[in-house]
Structures are given as structure tokens and as C-alpha cells.
Amino acid sequence: MGEQNSGKPPDKEQANLETLIQMEWDIINILHKKLKDPDLTVTEWTRAANALAYHMSNLNKMLSQKGETSQFTEQNLGDFIKGIEPRIFRRIKRDFSIWTRRLSSKRY
């Protein structure tokens, strides 16, 4: 008889993952443009940077699920946020470090 298929077909799941990856890239590009806005306050810069870090982490996880290698190495991440004011960059770097430390200490 025909083969039994439990759950969703793999090609539909793959298409859904591709859609989510593209959405994350779109969000990351929007946030990256926002970080270059000189009219933002320090608080707004920090929020945008935190959101950017969160979405970059999500994208990295989705790419891993897809089987691709990590897209964000330290070199690429540095190039990605190049051009940010030094004082803002230091704050982003500190906040990102704290955020990743908290994230890694959570137990699932």
C-alpha cells in the first residue's frame, strides 16, 4: 500500500522555515537602518540594538535548524554594526554580553 506520512510534509516545513528566515533578514535590515538614525536617543539606540541582537540570534538558530553553518561570526557581526558611534557601540557590546550571559544561564 501507500507509505504513511505522519505530520506535515518535509517540503512544506522547509518552505515555512525559509519564509521565517527571510522575515528575520528583513527585520534585521530594518533594525540595522534604524541604528544609523542620528536622531535616536541612547535609550532608543539600546532598545534597537537589543532587538537586533535578539533577531540575529533567532536567525542563527533557524539557519542551524536548516543545516547551514553559522552566518554571524565575530568578524561578520563587527562588519554588520560598523559605523555606530563609539559610546553607543560600547553600550551595545556591554548589553549584548549581559544578554548572552543571561540567555546561556537559563535552563530549558
N, C-alpha and C positions, 0 to 999 in steps of 0.2 A: 504494500500500500504506500501512500504518500508519506513523506517524512513529517514528523510532528514538529511544530515550531512553537516554543513557549516564549512568551514575552513579545517585545517589539522586534521587527526585523532589523538586523545589524545595519543595513544601509540607511534606514530611517534614523537610527540612533546616531550614526556617523554624520548625517546631514544636520541633525539637531546640534551636535557638538560644533560643527563648522559654523553654524549660524551664531551660536553663543560666542565662539572665538572672534568672529567678525564684529559682533556687538561690543565685546571688550576692547578690541582695537579702536573702534570708533570712539568709545568713552575715553580711552587713554589719550587719543589725539586731541579731543576736546579739552580735557584737563591740562594737557601739555600746553595748549594755546592759552588757556586761562592763566597758567603760571607766569606767562610772559607779559601779562597785563600790568603796566606800571601803576595803575590806579588802585590796585588791591591793597588792603591794609595787611598788617602782619598776620592778624587772625585769619583773614580770608586766604592768604597765601598758605598758611599752615593747614587749614581745612582742605584746600585744593591738593596740597602735597600729600596729605594723609589719604585722601580719596584716590589719588594717583597710585600711591603705593599699594593700596588695597586691590585696585583693579589690575595692577601689574602682577600681583601675587595670584589673583584668580586666573589671569591669562596663563601664567606659568603652569599652574595646576592643570588647566584644561589642555594645554599643549602636551603635558606629561601623560595625561589620560589618552590623548590621541597617539602617543608614541613618539612624538618629536622630542628632540633634545631641548634643553632649556634655552629660551630666547634671551634671557636677561642675565648676562654675566656682569661682573663689576665693571668691565670696560664698556659694555653696551649701555648700562644704566648711567654711567658717568657721561657718556656722549648724549644720552637722551635728555638729561636735565641740565646740559651745559647752557650757560647764558643766564643763569639765575644769579641774583645779587649775592655776594658772599655772605652777608649776615643772614639772609633768608636761607641760603644753602646750608649753613651751619645748623640752623634750627631744624630744617627738614631732615638733615642727616641724624641729628640727635633724636628727633621724634620717631624716625624710621627705625633706628636702633632699638629704642624702647619698645616700639610696637612689635618688632620681630621677636624681641626677648619675651614679651608677654605672650605672644602667639605660640612660641615654642614651648613655653612652660605649661600651657593648658593641656589637660589630659582629655582624651576623647573616649 
